[in-house]
Structure formats: C-alpha cells, structure tokens
C-alpha cells in the first residue's frame, strides 16, 4: 500500500471527523458510493484529483489540505467535539488542546489547558508574548503570577490581561486544573 495514498486517506478521515459525519453521510454529501469512499479513507484506493476537488469544494477546504500535510481548515465555522481538540506542545508543564485550530484566518488562539499537580515540581514557567490573553478556570484552583503579582483563581474565575507581562501558573491543592485560554 502506497504511504502517500494512506496519508491522504487519513486526512480525508480527519476532515470527515472534523465535520462530525459518519462515513455514510460524508460519502453521500460528496456523491461517492459508500464502498468506494471507504476504500479512499482506508488508503486502499487512490483518489483522482477530480474526486479530491469535489470533496474540497463540498466541504470548503483547499485541495492541498487533503493532498499534503496541512490539516483541513474551515472558513465558516469549525466545531471541536469534547476531548477532540488537537494536542499542541507549547510548554512541557501544561497540556494544550487547540479548540479552533481548523478555522482559517482566526483572530485568536483558543485552547483548553490542563495543568497537572506534578507540574509544580518544575516550578512556574513564565512567558511573555504580544497581545492580550483571557483565562477562565473550569476546574480546580491555580496560582497565576502576572508581572510578579500572585493571584489565586478558582473555578469560574476569569481574567483578561496584557500578555506582554511575564505570566505563569501552577495547580493548587494537589489537583489538576483545567482552563480555557484565549490569546489575542
């Protein structure tokens, strides 16, 4: 089996999952017989450029996103199902999951961030970046340091700040923390 064809099949499956369709629904939306579509997605059969262009047109993505290593991108909306955001490795102490990574020309980066209590052993990682940031705690309690000031944040608390100031966080109470982070 050709690895390039298999990779195209995996990207096709990723697009189908991103738009939350079954194989039957996706095949029907593109006027492709189900048996043929299943072979495309599994990488058993090569897709002709015309088929790829048809799929890309119906689902509003670039053909190159299906042919090459770019992830499918949406321009009208991008739905991320619970627990399905792509993992992003930004800082070792925190687990980032992008919630808007498949949307074209987005104005903000949106993440669900998990801080495990074990990350406290490495200390607080401070960062600075251009723009502004919004954080909202979904679960747990955390210490947020901004420009040398310590703030304790609990479930439901939120903060909006200048992200050019040094900032970092750590979990409290030996429990994990989950929060939404929006970087503008």
N, C-alpha and C positions, 0 to 999 in steps of 0.2 A: 504494500500500500504506500503510495506517494505521501511523504510527510507534509508537503505543501498543501495537498488536497485535504488531508486530515485537519490541518490548521484552519483552512477555510471553513470546513465543516464545524469546527469548534467555535469559530467566530459567528457563524450562522446560528448555532445553538445559543451563544451568548446574546445575540440580538433578539432571538425568539423569547428567551427568558426575561430580557430587559423590558419587552413589551407585554410580558405576562400572558403568553399564549401557549396553548398545547400545540403539539406537532400538527394535529388535525386542523386547528384554527389557523395556524400560520401558513400551512400548505394551501388551504382554501383561500386565504387572503391574497396569495400570490398566484392563484390559478395553476398550482402544481399538483399533480396526482400525489396522494399521500405516500405511496410506496416509493416513488421517485424522490420525494423530499427527504424521507427517512435515510435513503442512501446518500444524499448530499450531506446531510447533517452528520452522519457517521463517518464520512470521508471515504465511503466505498465507491462513489462515483464523482467524477469531475463535473463542475458546473461550467457551462458555456457562459461567455461574457454577457450574452443576451439575457440569460436567466438571472445572473448577478445584477445586471442593470434593472431588471424588472423588480426584483426583491428590494433593491436600494431605493427605487422610486416609490414603491408602495409604502415603505417604512421610513422614508425621509432621512436616509443616511447616504454618505458618499460610497460609491462602489469601492473606493480604495480602503474604506474601513473594513470591508468584507474580504478583500483580496490580500491586504497587507496586515501588519501587526497593530494597526490603530484599532482602538476599541470603538464599537458602534456609538455614534453620537446623535442625539435628538435635538431638534430646534424648536419644537412647540412645547414639549414637556418631557420630563424624564422621571419615571417612577422607580423608586428604590423600595423593594419589599423588606420587611423586618428581617434583619440579620443578613441581608444580601448585598450590602454595600461593599465595594472593592476595598481590600485592605491596603493601606498606604503606610509604608515605613518611613516616618519622618524623624521621630525621636525614640530611642530604644526604650525609655521608661514608660511610654504611652502607646496604646494601641489605637490607631486611627482607622476609621472606616468612612470612606467618602460617600456622601449621600447625594451628590449632584454631579459626579464625575462624568456622566454620559451626556451632559447638556452642553450644546455648542454655545460659545460666546457668553458664558455665565459671568455675572458681575461679582460673584462671591464664591469662596470655597466653603462648603458646608460639610462638617464631619460629626460623627458620633465618636467620642474619645472615651476610652476606658483606661483608668489608672488602677493598676493592681497594688495592693498594700506592699508587696515585696519591692516595688519600685522605690520605696522610701529609703531602702538601703543604699541606693546610689546617690542620694541627695536630690535637691531640686535642680532640674535643668532649666536655666533661664534662656529665653530667646528674645530677639527683637526683630521686627520686620515692618516694612512700610504699611501704612493704612490704619485700620481700626479693627477691633475684634469684639465679638459678643460671645459670652459663655452663659449657659444655663445648666444647672445641676439637675439631673434626672434621678439620680440615686446616690446615696451616701453623703459624706461630708468631706470637704477638702480645704486645704490651706492654699490660698492664691497669694503669691507675692507679686506686687506691682511696684516697680521703682523703689524697692526697699520697704514698702509698707505691707504688713501681713493682714490679710482679710480671711475670715472663716466663712465659707459658703456652705449652705445646707440645701437639701432637696427643695427645688422650687425657686431658689435664689438665682438671680441673673445679674450680669454686669456687662457694661459696654465701656471700652477703654481705648486709648491710643496705644496701638501695638508697637509703636516705636520705642516705648518704655520697656526696660527689662522686665520680663514676667515669666513666672513658672508656677507649678502647682504640685501638690502631693496629696495622697489619700490620707484620711484621718481615721481613727478608731479601728485600725487594722482591718478595714473593709474596703472593697473595691468602690470606685467612684465612676459613674457614667455621666457624661455631659454632652450637650450639643455645643459645638464651636463653629461660629461663622466668622470667616476672615474676609474683610472687605478691602 
